[in-house]
Amino acid sequence: MRNRTLIRQKRNRSKLKRVNKDMPRLTVFRSAKNIYAQLIDDIKRVTIASASSKEKTIEKNNKTELSKVVGKLIAERSIEKGIKEVYFDRGSYRYHGRVKSLAEAARSGGLKF
């Protein structure tokens, strides 16, 4: 079962890399305790900005609240770099719960996707 999830995730991301050519990709990774967001430029293959719930400046709340804080952080950092429009990559995660709260917080922070 685990291998199928990894294969599906790799297929999804590689498809996004081929389809998305003109704007950076906002990638979300969710573990059991933390959530991570990265802004990636697939053409140059570099990470432009990142944010996670493991940062020391973030106060520990419940997981959904942490996701909202991470979404606002990644939005602030991307706007500082001059990026306002991104392609949202949720991986194999459903658009529900923590992933949804991160996306909505990033939108309210000024990102378009």
N, C-alpha and C positions, 0 to 999 in steps of 0.2 A: 504494500500500500504506500509506503514512504517513497519508493522509487517512482511510482506513478505521479505523485504530487510534484516531485522535483522535475520530472520530464515535462509535465504540463506547465509548470512555472517557466522553465527554460524556453519552451515553445512560445509561450505568450510574450515573454520579454524580447525574444529574437524577432518576432513578428512586429512588435512595436518599434524596434530599431529600424526595420526596413520601411515601415509605413511613415514614421515620423522623421522628417528630414529637416524641418525648418525651425523647430523650437525645442527647448530643453524638456527633459522628462522628469516629472516629480514622482519618485519611486517611494513606495511605502513598504516597510518590513515590520511585521508584528510578531513579537515573541510572547511567551506566556506572561512575562512581567513587564516588558518594555515595548516601546514603539519607536521606530526610526524613520526619518524622512531624508531623502537626498535629492538634490537637483543635479541632473547629469546631462552633459552635452555629449551625445552619442557620436557626433562627427569627430570631435577632438578627443573623445574618450577620457574626459576629465570630470571630476565632481566639482561643481561650482559652489554649492553650499550644502550644509547638512545640519540637522537638528535631531536630538534624541531625548528621551525621557530620563536618560542617565546623567544628564548634565547637572552640575552642582548648583546652578542658579535656580533650578526648578524645585518648587516645594512639592513634596510627595503627597498626592491626593489619591482618589480612586483612578482607575485606568482610563475612564472616559474623559475625566478632567485633564489628565496628563496629555491625552491625545489632542485636546483643544489647545493646550499651551504649546505643544510641539508644532501644531499647524500654524499658530500665530508666529512662532519663532522662524519657521522656514519661510513664511511670507515676508516677514521683515528683512531677513537676510537676502532673499532673492531680489526684493525691491532695491535694497542697498547696492546690489550688483547691476541694477538696471534691467532686470527681467520682470516683466509683468504678465506674460502669457506663457503657459506651460502645458504639457501634455500629461495627464494624470495616469499613472501606472500603478494600479492596485495589486498587481501580481495575480495570484490565484485566490486572493481573499475576496469575500463578498463585500459589496458596498453596504455595510451594515455595522452598527456599533462603533468601535474605536476608529475604524478606517473612515467611516462616514463623518464622525465628529472632527477628525483631523482635516478632511477635505473641506468641510463647511467652515472651519476656523481659518483655513488658508484662503478661502474665497472671501471671507469677511475681512481678512488682513490685506486684501488688494490683488490677489492673484486671479487670473482668468483661466478657466479650463472647462 
